[in-house]
């Protein structure tokens, strides 16, 4: 049977992306060190959840925070709350916002909110886009970095100008901070400084942080209090969330100080991709976080075959998953984490030489 | 500082109810035995989730099953699906249904469904109540046992008649089986036999089963397939649910064969409560599952004081939590599990002698 790219990647001597395997060992490693006598949280109360919420609220510079099983739940609720406050159904976000493309339209089907799409699919939201919004929009969501276009960021000054404008117009600003920790080194700002521009903030604990699952929604006390009512309505107020909370807590301590390392890894690796290989380029060319996308001017199947061969011949797993980019092109997402520094530079160089050769052969 | 009843219960030599402490050790005990190489589920796919879903579907005698983080999420979605199918907004259930009193009206606020309340707060839904329903009701939810009235059950013949009637009228029947496993010994039926009366079934894994959290929604393939779309909309389609799934799986294997033991424990303990102590009685008088409620003709504070004293003097923790029952009365819920058999009968007898004495003294 022919191996798939994903199988080859999972078996690679040096997988390049991510922190490690998503397996049960992640949980075992977390809990081996923990005291079994620690009480479970109970329906959103108890030391284990309250302490973590307070810790992350402080890190984000907000008065309050609530742990959610998922960002999908947290963000729909954030937008619903701002809409309730303004008695408007309108929210604004990017056409490739998570809520628009990955949530089976929960925002519309469950909350009956009406999104207004800003900018277009290929670029960031600008201050001009923001200025084109109607005043009856309750909330604008900004995703930093904008994942679906490779993880791009506006200049910090533009972000400040957007925040000023929204405040002036009475439009709440919500941060989709699924990868907030990952962008702090590029902006050279603390989380609290970035979050001070936003009325509400969501952060995730299983992306750069590498926990098992879970999210935090943060803001003013009154806002998070109301979010707990909606959390119950959504079925997210579980009797015990501690498996996620304790893993998130430990992973946060371990990895948020490593975000600069991951960011520098991304710059280095993107440089290898952008070393003049015909038809291959990264987006953005110079990463602003630990992530970027790799585009190839060839069909998915061709790119998969090349990457599989490289994996088999060099032991370097560049990715496990290529997607169709339309018009005969393909791409994949790269997120750097704990695995990258362990790869011998010579081996990585060799893999890119193979990529160069194989692309050239294919083009013939 | 004066100890609260809950603190005394938690420190009791012999707590009577439950399986054990809800602490991190529960998770550690589960995962110590598991292979760390086992892959995480990923957004509802993968062996760990698919195997467990198939196993529980088979146990319930249904073609398909979906794991959910919570019953709150699973049941709202079940009712929504049946309403979509019939193009009706009406569902029927008991006035003390979980969806009516414990979910911050998620069914109404998120799904805009309109519940019709059957029977009244003090009794079970009967066939006559069911016959009084309008035909435009899409789905009736039956909770077996009816928890908020002490865990009561209709006769099995009445249940069959209700199911026949609903089928004839085109009203879907959904089972709130939060405690389904717990009632099988009383009915003397398999889960599959009981579930064959219902179009859809929810079961819980952290009550009698004693897992960390989580639920299964089961029914026909087409039904569960649609439920996954709504699971994503609700924010319940987590990247990893394995901490709950693997704990549920292990707890299911360990405890579903013990349901008869828990049931017999409940009958025995209820007998001690119903031994002629003035103003004290259980509801139901003879339990039909592992649970019952204890009612006392005295205010919450008085009953709490008595139970705290008994706990301190005898080492027997009868409960940690008394609730106001109105009109100067109070009550608490009892659920029997793994702890009960470990209690020396003599010590338990002594605790009930103390209860007898203290109630008599209080009545003076």
Interface residues (C-beta under 8 A of the other chain):
Chain A: X21 X22 X23 X24 X25 X26 X27 X28 X31 X32 X34 X35 X36 X37 X38 X39 X40 X42 X68 X69 X70 X71 X72 X73 X74 X76 X103 X104 X105 X106 X109 X110 X111 X206 X212 X213 X229 X230 X232 X233 X234 X235 X236 X237 X238 X239 X240 X241 X242 X243 X244 X246
Chain B: X21 X22 X23 X24 X25 X26 X27 X28 X31 X32 X34 X35 X36 X37 X38 X39 X40 X42 X68 X69 X70 X71 X72 X73 X74 X76 X103 X104 X105 X106 X109 X110 X111 X206 X212 X213 X229 X230 X232 X233 X234 X235 X236 X237 X238 X239 X240 X241 X242 X243 X244 X246
